[in-house]
């Protein structure tokens, strides 16, 4: 039997009595301990995320590098006992003419192509963006062709061009052996690096 008010509506007391009470809020028994554990978890989470990288870096790069550095001061063939020789290995290395030639070639291929590469790239960019240049889209595509060309195909093209009877010797009216003379080969490599890298280094300001 329900209580009805003056206008036929159920009384508020009946509604209030039919509602279930809200469950009590869960309060941790030790709030300080809970907050402390959560603080430690927040501090450890970043390290757990980078732990796989750190472990692989230490196992496959840091430790082998340190072992190689230590063995560079020793004579060891993987079978016999380690013999510490100090800086004798480095002394033999710097006295080796092959090593000195390798360092010279590395510096040559690093420094010499830098000027024509950057200068040529800047010149191409200014030429393409110039208001006097026509068919700019065509020239952009033509300049970028060496970059998308397959290395094998580019090597074959340069081999034909730099042969004894190739187009380079025909235009220059020379008989330089670009593919056999060591000094000419170095400059041929510089030319190839400049040709393939200028299109990538080309800066086109909008």
KASUL-V882481 format. One record per residue. N is the residue number from 1. RES is the residue in one letter. PHI is phi in whole degrees, 0 to 359 (* if undefined). Layout:
N RES PHI
N RES PHI
This chain:
1 X *
2 X 255
3 X 274
4 X 242
5 X 277
6 X 291
7 X 258
8 X 84
9 X 268
10 X 295
11 X 289
12 X 293
13 X 294
14 X 292
15 X 296
16 X 295
17 X 285
18 X 278
19 X 284
20 X 277
21 X 291
22 X 295
23 X 293
24 X 294
25 X 293
26 X 277
27 X 249
28 X 300
29 X 294
30 X 231
31 X 299
32 X 294
33 X 295
34 X 296
35 X 294
36 X 292
37 X 295
38 X 294
39 X 296
40 X 295
41 X 295
42 X 294
43 X 285
44 X 276
45 X 302
46 X 299
47 X 291
48 X 293
49 X 291
50 X 267
51 X 300
52 X 301
53 X 294
54 X 297
55 X 295
56 X 293
57 X 297
58 X 292
59 X 286
60 X 252
61 X 230
62 X 294
63 X 295
64 X 299
65 X 294
66 X 295
67 X 294
68 X 295
69 X 296
70 X 292
71 X 288
72 X 292
73 X 261
74 X 222
75 X 245
76 X 211
77 X 252
78 X 89
79 X 239
80 X 281
81 X 289
82 X 285
83 X 243
84 X 281
85 X 240
86 X 71
87 X 265
88 X 297
89 X 297
90 X 292
91 X 295
92 X 295
93 X 294
94 X 288
95 X 273
96 X 282
97 X 294
98 X 294
99 X 294
100 X 296
101 X 293
102 X 295
103 X 295
104 X 296
105 X 294
106 X 297
107 X 295
108 X 296
109 X 286
110 X 270
111 X 266
112 X 295
113 X 289
114 X 296
115 X 293
116 X 294
117 X 292
118 X 289
119 X 296
120 X 294
121 X 295
122 X 294
123 X 297
124 X 295
125 X 296
126 X 294
127 X 292
128 X 291
129 X 274
130 X 290
131 X 288
132 X 277
133 X 280
134 X 255
135 X 55
136 X 297
137 X 297
138 X 295
139 X 292
140 X 299
141 X 295
142 X 295
143 X 289
144 X 275
145 X 302
146 X 301
147 X 286
148 X 269
149 X 287
150 X 297
151 X 302
152 X 295
153 X 295
154 X 297
155 X 296
156 X 293
157 X 296
158 X 294
159 X 296
160 X 291
161 X 291
162 X 263
163 X 291
164 X 300
165 X 254
166 X 281
167 X 291
168 X 294
169 X 293
170 X 291
171 X 288
172 X 276
173 X 56
174 X 233
175 X 231
176 X 283
177 X 273
178 X 296
179 X 259
180 X 238
181 X 286
182 X 302
183 X 291
184 X 290
185 X 297
186 X 299
187 X 289
188 X 294
189 X 294
190 X 299
191 X 297
192 X 294
193 X 297
194 X 293
195 X 295
196 X 277
197 X 267
198 X 296
199 X 292
200 X 284
201 X 280
202 X 297
203 X 255
204 X 241
205 X 291
206 X 272
